[in-house]
Amino acid sequence: MTGRSAVVDVLIVDDQPPFRSVARTVVGLVGGWTVTAEAETGEDAVRLAADTHPQVVLMDINLPGIDGIEATRRVLAAHPAVTVVLMSSYAAADLPADAADCGAAAYLHKEDLTPAALRALRVG
């Protein structure tokens, strides 16, 4: 890897502390990526995206308050350059219909969250 000047800041959004811990570990295994904030609700995700300006948001679909799909719409309306990845334990075929048109760059099953999957994202 040539140079590490470009750090990718990540916002993790999930209402389950154990999964946020796993996601934090996975992000830490990706060279040049760092977790800048964590949120438990969709409302917190929207606020923290404005406050911390992440390049990537790992967004759970099922959240208290506004769900991850609506939070994704709001984050991208305010920050169109952000890469949002929807995450859930749903199979892709079982996702809510509006998941496909909320603007997320990708969908990852939570079990498929790996450093390789994150490196494969087109960020920015």
C-alpha positions in Angstrom: 0.0 0.0 0.0 1.4 3.3 -1.0 0.9 6.0 1.5 -1.9 6.3 4.1 -2.8 10.0 3.8 -6.4 9.3 2.9 -8.2 8.0 6.0 -11.7 6.7 5.5 -13.9 7.9 8.4 -16.7 5.5 9.3 -20.0 6.0 11.2 -21.5 2.7 12.5 -25.2 2.8 13.1 -26.8 -0.2 14.9 -29.0 -0.5 18.0 -27.2 -3.6 19.2 -23.9 -2.9 21.2 -22.4 -6.3 20.4 -22.8 -5.8 16.7 -21.3 -2.3 16.9 -18.3 -3.9 18.6 -17.9 -6.4 15.9 -18.3 -3.8 13.2 -15.7 -1.6 15.0 -13.3 -4.5 15.0 -13.8 -5.2 11.3 -13.4 -1.5 10.3 -10.2 -1.5 12.4 -8.8 -4.4 10.2 -9.1 -2.3 7.0 -5.9 -0.3 6.6 -6.6 3.4 6.6 -10.2 3.1 7.9 -11.2 4.4 11.3 -14.5 4.6 13.2 -15.2 8.2 14.0 -18.7 7.8 15.6 -21.4 5.3 16.5 -25.1 5.7 16.7 -28.0 3.6 18.1 -30.9 5.3 16.3 -31.7 6.7 12.9 -32.0 10.2 14.3 -28.6 9.9 15.9 -27.2 8.7 12.6 -28.5 11.8 10.8 -27.1 14.1 13.5 -23.7 12.4 13.7 -23.3 12.3 9.9 -23.7 16.1 10.0 -21.3 16.5 12.9 -18.5 14.0 11.9 -18.6 14.0 8.1 -17.9 10.3 7.6 -17.1 9.0 4.1 -18.8 5.7 4.9 -21.9 4.9 7.0 -22.6 1.3 8.0 -26.4 1.5 8.5 -28.6 -1.1 10.1 -32.1 -1.3 8.6 -34.0 -2.0 11.8 -33.5 0.9 14.2 -35.6 2.6 16.9 -37.2 5.8 15.7 -36.7 6.4 12.0 -35.4 3.2 10.4 -32.2 2.9 8.5 -33.8 3.3 5.1 -35.2 6.7 6.1 -32.0 7.7 7.9 -30.1 6.8 4.7 -32.4 9.1 2.7 -31.8 12.0 5.1 -28.0 11.5 5.3 -27.7 11.3 1.5 -29.9 14.4 1.0 -27.6 16.4 3.2 -24.3 14.7 2.2 -24.6 13.1 -1.2 -20.9 12.1 -1.4 -21.3 9.7 1.6 -21.2 6.0 0.9 -24.0 4.3 2.9 -24.1 0.5 3.2 -27.3 -0.9 4.5 -26.9 -3.9 6.8 -29.3 -6.4 8.2 -29.7 -10.1 9.1 -32.4 -10.3 6.3 -31.6 -12.1 3.1 -31.4 -9.6 0.2 -34.6 -11.0 -1.2 -36.5 -10.3 2.0 -35.4 -6.6 2.3 -38.2 -4.0 2.5 -39.1 -2.8 -1.0 -37.9 0.8 -0.3 -34.4 -0.4 0.5 -33.6 -0.6 -3.2 -34.4 3.1 -3.8 -33.1 4.9 -0.7 -29.7 5.7 -2.3 -27.6 3.2 -0.4 -24.5 2.1 -2.3 -24.7 -1.5 -1.2 -26.4 -4.0 1.0 -24.4 -6.4 3.2 -25.8 -9.2 5.3 -24.3 -8.7 8.8 -22.6 -12.1 8.6 -20.8 -10.9 5.4 -19.3 -7.8 7.0 -15.6 -8.4 6.5 -12.5 -6.3 5.8 -12.6 -7.6 2.2 -16.2 -6.6 1.7 -15.4 -3.1 3.0 -12.3 -2.7 0.8 -14.5 -3.6 -2.2 -16.7 -0.6 -1.7 -16.4 2.4 -4.0 -15.9 5.2 -1.5 -16.4 8.9 -2.4 
